[in-house]
Every structure is written in C-alpha cells, then in structure tokens.
Amino acid sequence: ADAALIIVDLGKPNGALDFLGLLEKLKEKNIEIIPEKKKLSNDNGNIKKKALILANKADLPNAENNLKLLKEILEPGFEVILISATRMDNLKELINRIFLLLDILRVYSKTPGKKASLDEPYVFKKGSTLLDMAKSVHRDFAKKLKFARLWSKNQYNGQKINRDYILQDGDIIELHL
C-alpha cells in the first residue's frame, strides 16, 4: 500500500482507544504510520506509511469527547479530518487529501485532430516522464515515439515536448509515432 487511511468511529464510546489498539497491532508488524507531510525514512527499520486520520460520525452527540481524546493520543503533526458519512461532511476535502497523499497526477491522452477525452486519465506518480506515459499506452509507443504535443494550463497549447518532459497534473498529451 502507498498510504493508510485510518477511520476512527467517534460515535463508539471507545473509538479513540480502538485507534490505540490498531497502532499496537501495526507496531507488532513493524509498521509505523506517519503524518502526511512528514518525509518517509527507514531510520529504525520500520515500514513507514503516510496516513490520514479520519474521524467519522462527527455529527453524533458524544463525538466531541472522543475527538478530544483522539487528539491527545496522536503524535504531533497528525491532523484529524472530521467527516460524517451520513451528512456527507468534508467528503470533497477527503478526496482531495487522498489525491495529495498518494503523490499522483492525472494525464489525459488526445488523438491527433480530435478533442481530448477527460473521462479516463492515465495515473502516474509525480516525477513521471512522457516516456513513462508512452510505455503505459503500449510498449511499442516508447520505441516508436517521434514527438508529442502538450496542452496544459502551464504551457503553450500544442507545444512539442521531448521524451524526458516531466508530466504535470492535468496535462493533455498527443503522442505521434
């Protein structure tokens, strides 16, 4: 897994304490969760995973006390995202935070002479190149790629780009063989 999404039930009397139990189980397996903004390192031999902590059922009466306890338990750097699946509170924020946590980007393909389809993006890790995209479309594309054109919010429309161009979120790429 690239990251962890931990959901704490604020409606449950011992929801925050259940979180402590989960941390112990992870520790037994040499897995350590770290705040999303902290750099990954293997200084103590543990497997480290960036994590988001969700506090669900934030709309229930006893949620405030459980939230207070959860915040006392968490190490510094963790931010709790309050959600309510019933009322749909903060779900858009959650989607955005997951996207950022995974450190990914979306790239769209375009057929020459046609409009780009923004329905099904290719998904890559940040730092991926045009050559990575060409390989993911088809292994022969990487070998036969002559050039590509780019449409994006940061570049000129239709600008030619080379194989080592670093892809950006939202890029529209037209491959030419």
VEXVEX-805468 format. One record per residue: z, y, x of N, C-alpha, C in turn. Coordinates in steps of 0.05 Angstrom, whole numbers, always signed. Each point is the difference from the previous one (the first is absolute). Layout:
<pados>
<pado <Z Y X> <Z Y X> <Z Y X>>,
...
</pados>
This chain:
<pados>
<pado <+0 -24 +17> <+0 +24 -17> <+0 +25 +18>>,
<pado <-14 +20 -10> <-1 +25 +15> <+24 +18 -5>>,
<pado <+13 -3 -22> <+22 +17 -8> <+17 -15 -21>>,
<pado <+23 +12 -6> <+17 -11 -21> <+5 +21 -22>>,
<pado <+1 -9 -24> <+6 +16 -23> <+24 -12 -13>>,
<pado <+23 +12 +2> <+25 -11 -9> <+9 +15 -25>>,
<pado <+3 -16 -22> <+8 +12 -25> <+29 -7 -6>>,
<pado <+15 +21 -4> <+29 -3 -7> <+3 +6 -30>>,
<pado <+13 -17 -14> <+5 +2 -29> <+25 +17 -5>>,
<pado <-4 +26 -6> <+22 +18 -5> <+15 -6 -26>>,
<pado <-13 -16 -18> <+12 -7 -25> <+20 -23 +2>>,
<pado <-2 -14 +22> <+18 -23 +5> <+26 +10 +12>>,
<pado <+23 -10 -9> <+25 +10 +11> <+2 -2 +31>>,
<pado <-11 -21 +11> <+2 -4 +29> <-27 +3 +14>>,
<pado <-18 +16 -12> <-27 +3 +11> <+0 +8 +29>>,
<pado <+16 +20 +7> <+1 +10 +28> <+12 -21 +18>>,
<pado <+19 -15 -9> <+12 -22 +17> <-20 -23 +4>>,
<pado <-17 -5 -20> <-21 -20 +3> <-18 +8 +23>>,
<pado <-5 +26 +3> <-16 +10 +22> <+12 -8 +27>>,
<pado <+26 +3 +2> <+14 -9 +25> <-5 -29 +5>>,
<pado <+2 -17 -21> <-5 -28 +3> <-29 -6 +11>>,
<pado <-19 +15 -11> <-27 -2 +10> <-3 +7 +29>>,
<pado <+13 +21 +8> <+0 +8 +29> <+11 -22 +17>>,
<pado <+21 -13 -9> <+12 -22 +16> <-19 -24 +2>>,
<pado <-14 -7 -22> <-19 -22 +0> <-23 +7 +20>>,
<pado <-10 +25 -1> <-21 +8 +19> <+10 -2 +29>>,
<pado <+24 +9 +4> <+12 -1 +27> <+1 -28 +11>>,
<pado <+7 -20 -17> <+0 -28 +8> <-27 -9 +10>>,
<pado <-21 +12 -11> <-27 -8 +8> <-11 +19 +21>>,
<pado <+17 +16 +12> <-7 +20 +21> <-20 +20 -10>>,
<pado <+3 +8 -25> <-17 +21 -11> <+17 +24 -6>>,
<pado <-10 +23 +9> <+15 +25 -3> <-19 +20 -15>>,
<pado <+11 +12 -21> <-16 +21 -13> <+7 +26 +12>>,
<pado <-20 +17 +2> <+4 +27 +12> <-13 +20 -19>>,
<pado <+9 +26 +2> <-11 +21 -17> <-30 +3 +6>>,
<pado <-15 +9 -20> <-29 +2 +2> <-9 +18 +22>>,
<pado <+15 +20 +7> <-9 +19 +20> <+8 -7 +29>>,
<pado <+16 -21 +2> <+10 -9 +27> <-22 -16 +14>>,
<pado <-2 +3 +26> <-20 -15 +15> <+9 -29 +3>>,
<pado <-20 -18 -2> <+5 -28 +4> <+4 -6 +29>>,
<pado <+21 -16 +7> <+4 -9 +27> <+14 -27 -1>>,
<pado <-1 -14 +22> <+12 -27 +1> <+22 +0 +22>>,
<pado <+17 +20 +0> <+19 +3 +21> <+22 -21 -1>>,
<pado <+6 -12 -23> <+22 -20 -2> <-10 -27 -8>>,
<pado <-26 -5 +0> <-11 -26 -6> <-4 -5 -30>>,
<pado <+10 +18 -17> <-4 -4 -29> <-28 +8 -8>>,
<pado <-8 -12 -22> <-25 +8 -13> <+7 +24 -17>>,
<pado <-14 +22 +5> <+6 +25 -15> <-22 +5 -20>>,
<pado <+8 +7 -24> <-18 +7 -21> <+8 +26 -12>>,
<pado <-20 +18 -3> <+5 +25 -13> <+4 -6 -30>>,
<pado <+18 +15 -12> <+7 -7 -28> <+4 +25 -17>>,
<pado <-7 -3 -25> <+6 +20 -21> <+22 -12 -17>>,
<pado <+20 +16 -6> <+22 -9 -17> <-4 +13 -28>>,
<pado <-3 -17 -20> <-4 +10 -27> <+26 -6 -16>>,
<pado <+8 +20 -15> <+23 -4 -18> <-11 +1 -28>>,
<pado <-2 -24 -12> <-11 -2 -27> <+23 +3 -21>>,
<pado <-9 +5 -24> <+18 +4 -23> <+17 +25 +4>>,
<pado <-12 +20 +12> <+15 +25 +5> <+7 +14 -26>>,
<pado <-11 -8 -22> <+5 +13 -26> <+25 -12 -14>>,
<pado <+12 -20 +11> <+23 -13 -13> <+26 +15 +6>>,
<pado <+20 -2 -18> <+24 +16 +3> <+16 -5 +26>>,
<pado <+2 -25 +9> <+16 -6 +25> <-17 +3 +25>>,
<pado <-24 +9 -2> <-18 +2 +24> <+11 +19 +21>>,
<pado <+12 +22 -9> <+9 +20 +19> <+20 -11 +20>>,
<pado <+19 -15 -10> <+21 -12 +17> <-12 -19 +20>>,
<pado <-18 -17 -10> <-14 -20 +18> <-17 +14 +21>>,
<pado <-13 +22 -8> <-16 +15 +19> <+17 +12 +22>>,
<pado <+23 +10 -7> <+18 +12 +19> <+9 -21 +20>>,
<pado <+7 -24 -9> <+8 -22 +17> <-24 -9 +18>>,
<pado <-23 -2 -11> <-24 -7 +15> <-5 +19 +23>>,
<pado <+3 +26 -5> <-5 +20 +21> <+21 -2 +22>>,
<pado <+25 -8 -7> <+21 -4 +20> <-6 -24 +18>>,
<pado <-12 -20 -12> <-7 -25 +14> <-23 +4 +20>>,
<pado <-20 +16 -8> <-24 +3 +16> <+5 +14 +26>>,
<pado <-14 -9 +21> <+2 +14 +26> <-15 +26 -2>>,
<pado <+6 +19 +17> <-14 +26 -1> <-31 -4 +3>>,
<pado <-15 +17 -13> <-29 -1 +1> <-13 -12 -24>>,
<pado <+15 -17 -14> <-11 -12 -24> <+1 +20 -23>>,
<pado <-21 +2 -15> <-1 +16 -24> <-3 -18 -24>>,
<pado <+15 +4 -20> <-1 -16 -24> <-19 +13 -20>>,
<pado <-19 -16 -10> <-18 +10 -21> <+10 -10 -27>>,
<pado <+8 +19 -16> <+9 -7 -27> <-23 -5 -18>>,
<pado <+1 -23 -14> <-21 -6 -19> <+12 -11 -26>>,
<pado <-16 +2 -21> <+7 -13 -25> <-26 -12 -10>>,
<pado <-1 -26 +1> <-24 -14 -10> <-4 +5 -29>>,
<pado <+22 +3 -15> <-2 +4 -29> <-12 +27 -6>>,
<pado <+10 +21 +13> <-10 +27 -5> <-23 +8 +19>>,
<pado <-7 -18 +18> <-22 +5 +20> <+7 +23 +19>>,
<pado <+25 +5 +5> <+8 +21 +18> <-8 -6 +29>>,
<pado <-13 +19 +12> <-7 +0 +29> <-18 -22 +9>>,
<pado <-15 -12 -18> <-18 -22 +8> <-24 +10 +15>>,
<pado <-10 +23 -6> <-22 +11 +16> <+9 +6 +28>>,
<pado <+24 +12 +3> <+11 +5 +27> <+3 -26 +15>>,
<pado <+9 -21 -14> <+4 -26 +13> <-27 -11 +10>>,
<pado <-21 +2 -15> <-26 -9 +9> <-9 +15 +25>>,
<pado <+4 +26 +0> <-7 +16 +24> <+16 -8 +24>>,
<pado <+26 -4 -4> <+17 -7 +22> <-7 -28 +12>>,
<pado <-7 -19 -18> <-8 -26 +10> <-26 +2 +17>>,
<pado <-19 +16 -10> <-24 +5 +15> <+6 +11 +28>>,
<pado <+17 +20 +1> <+7 +12 +26> <+15 -20 +18>>,
<pado <+18 -16 -12> <+16 -19 +15> <-18 -21 +13>>,
<pado <-21 -8 -13> <-17 -21 +10> <-19 +10 +22>>,
<pado <-2 +27 +3> <-16 +11 +22> <-29 -8 -2>>,
<pado <-11 +2 -24> <-27 -9 -5> <-17 +24 -10>>,
<pado <-26 -5 -1> <-18 +20 -10> <-22 -13 -16>>,
<pado <-12 +15 -18> <-22 -10 -17> <-26 +13 +8>>,
<pado <-21 -17 +3> <-26 +9 +8> <-20 -11 -20>>,
<pado <-19 +16 -8> <-19 -8 -21> <-28 -3 +13>>,
<pado <-15 -19 -10> <-27 -3 +11> <-21 +12 -19>>,
<pado <-22 +8 +12> <-21 +13 -15> <-27 -13 +8>>,
<pado <-16 -7 -19> <-27 -9 +5> <-19 +24 +4>>,
<pado <-17 +0 +20> <-18 +23 +4> <-15 +7 -26>>,
<pado <-1 +25 -7> <-14 +10 -23> <+15 -3 -27>>,
<pado <+24 -11 +1> <+15 -3 -24> <+27 +13 +2>>,
<pado <+13 +4 -23> <+27 +12 +0> <+20 -21 +10>>,
<pado <+22 +9 +12> <+21 -18 +9> <+15 -11 -24>>,
<pado <+8 -25 +2> <+18 -11 -20> <+29 +2 +10>>,
<pado <+16 +14 -16> <+28 +5 +9> <+19 -20 -14>>,
<pado <-11 -21 -11> <+16 -19 -15> <+14 -21 +18>>,
<pado <-14 -9 +21> <+10 -21 +17> <-1 +8 +29>>,
<pado <+22 +11 +10> <+0 +9 +28> <+4 -24 +19>>,
<pado <-9 +4 +25> <+8 -18 +21> <+27 +11 +10>>,
<pado <+18 -17 +7> <+27 +9 +9> <+4 -9 +29>>,
<pado <+8 +20 +16> <+3 -5 +29> <+27 +12 +9>>,
<pado <+10 -10 +23> <+23 +12 +13> <-10 +27 +11>>,
<pado <+19 +19 +1> <-7 +26 +13> <-7 -6 +29>>,
<pado <-20 +14 +10> <-10 -4 +27> <-24 -18 +2>>,
<pado <-9 -11 -23> <-24 -17 -1> <-25 +17 +4>>,
<pado <-21 -13 +11> <-24 +15 +6> <-23 -8 -18>>,
<pado <-22 +15 +3> <-24 -7 -15> <-9 -29 +6>>,
<pado <+2 -8 +24> <-8 -27 +8> <+18 -21 -15>>,
<pado <+25 +6 -4> <+18 -18 -16> <-11 -2 -28>>,
<pado <-8 +22 -11> <-11 +0 -28> <-25 -17 -1>>,
<pado <-18 +5 +19> <-26 -15 +0> <+6 -30 +2>>,
<pado <+19 -9 +16> <+7 -28 +3> <+11 -11 -27>>,
<pado <+15 +17 -14> <+12 -10 -25> <-21 -2 -23>>,
<pado <-21 +15 +2> <-22 -2 -20> <-15 -26 +5>>,
<pado <-7 -5 +25> <-14 -25 +7> <-1 -1 +31>>,
<pado <+5 -23 +11> <+1 -2 +30> <-26 +10 +13>>,
<pado <-23 -4 -13> <-25 +9 +11> <-3 +30 +0>>,
<pado <+14 +13 -18> <-1 +30 -2> <+9 +12 +26>>,
<pado <+21 -11 +12> <+11 +11 +25> <-21 -1 +22>>,
<pado <-14 -23 +1> <-20 -3 +21> <-25 +17 -4>>,
<pado <-8 +2 -26> <-26 +14 -6> <+3 +29 -8>>,
<pado <+24 +10 +0> <+5 +28 -8> <-14 +20 +18>>,
<pado <-18 +16 -11> <-14 +21 +15> <+16 +26 +0>>,
<pado <+8 +7 -25> <+17 +24 -3> <+12 -1 -27>>,
<pado <+17 +20 -5> <+13 +2 -27> <+1 +30 -6>>,
<pado <+2 +6 -26> <+4 +27 -9> <+27 +2 -14>>,
<pado <+12 +23 +2> <+27 +5 -11> <+0 +22 -20>>,
<pado <+14 -5 -22> <+7 +20 -20> <+30 +0 -1>>,
<pado <+12 +23 +4> <+29 +1 -2> <+9 +29 -6>>,
<pado <+26 +2 -5> <+11 +27 -5> <+2 +16 +25>>,
<pado <-1 -13 +24> <+5 +14 +25> <-26 +4 +17>>,
<pado <-22 -12 -8> <-24 +0 +16> <-24 +11 -16>>,
<pado <-22 +3 +15> <-25 +8 -13> <-11 -23 -17>>,
<pado <-11 +6 -23> <-11 -21 -16> <-25 -12 +13>>,
<pado <+0 -27 +3> <-23 -14 +11> <-1 +1 +30>>,
<pado <+21 +9 +13> <+0 +2 +29> <-2 -28 +13>>,
<pado <-16 -3 +21> <-2 -25 +14> <+26 -3 +16>>,
<pado <+10 -25 +0> <+24 -6 +16> <-6 -25 +17>>,
<pado <+15 -3 +22> <-4 -22 +18> <+20 -23 -6>>,
<pado <-4 -22 +14> <+15 -25 -5> <+30 +3 +4>>,
<pado <+8 +18 +17> <+29 +3 +6> <+13 +22 -17>>,
<pado <-14 +10 -20> <+12 +20 -18> <+25 -13 -13>>,
<pado <+22 +15 +1> <+25 -9 -13> <-1 +7 -30>>,
<pado <+2 -21 -16> <-1 +4 -29> <+23 +16 -11>>,
<pado <-5 +16 -20> <+21 +16 -13> <+1 -8 -30>>,
<pado <+24 +3 -12> <+3 -7 -28> <-20 +17 -17>>,
<pado <-14 -14 -17> <-19 +13 -18> <-28 +3 +11>>,
<pado <-5 -8 +25> <-27 +1 +11> <-20 -16 -17>>,
<pado <-24 +10 -2> <-22 -14 -13> <-20 -5 +22>>,
<pado <-6 -26 +5> <-17 -7 +23> <-26 -14 -10>>,
<pado <-22 +9 +12> <-26 -12 -6> <-10 -13 +26>>,
<pado <-1 -27 +0> <-8 -15 +23> <-30 -3 +1>>,
<pado <-12 +3 +24> <-29 -3 +4> <-4 -21 +21>>,
<pado <-16 -20 -7> <-6 -22 +19> <-28 +4 +13>>,
</pados>
